[in-house]
Amino acid sequence: MKLGKVVGTVVATQKTEALKGTKLLVVAECAPDGEPMESYTVAIDAVGAGVDEIVLVVAGSSARITTETRDCPVDATIIAIVDTIEADGTITYRKHAG
């Protein structure tokens, strides 16, 4: 799994039947403090994430194990929205309420 920050959305009106009804999000890999890095990927959203949220992303065969992505041609899936990150005994990220 990797930490990522949702930085945008992708709209594709023409796509394979297996992907119809899915939400595609642009995710920047991020550091433990929630700051985005230079690496980006497009991921299927399996949990209702939104722009600016910190998420957990799985890739490869793990990306095809969720209910939403089973038997789909995907390489990255958002599987969780992060509430807090603690690194070296310090909370480095906390999701803002509301």
Rosetta blueprint (number, residue, H / E / L):
1 M L
2 K E
3 L E
4 G E
5 K E
6 V E
7 V E
8 G E
9 T E
10 V E
11 V L
12 A L
13 T L
14 Q L
15 K L
16 T L
17 E H
18 A H
19 L H
20 K L
21 G L
22 T L
23 K L
24 L E
25 L E
26 V E
27 V E
28 A E
29 E E
30 C E
31 A L
32 P L
33 D L
34 G L
35 E L
36 P E
37 M E
38 E E
39 S E
40 Y E
41 T E
42 V E
43 A E
44 I E
45 D E
46 A L
47 V L
48 G L
49 A L
50 G L
51 V L
52 D L
53 E L
54 I E
55 V E
56 L E
57 V E
58 V E
59 A E
60 G H
61 S H
62 S H
63 A H
64 R H
65 I L
66 T L
67 T L
68 E L
69 T L
70 R L
71 D L
72 C L
73 P L
74 V L
75 D L
76 A E
77 T E
78 I E
79 I E
80 A E
81 I E
82 V L
83 D L
84 T E
85 I E
86 E E
87 A E
88 D L
89 G L
90 T E
91 I E
92 T E
93 Y E
94 R E
95 K L
96 H L
97 A L
98 G L
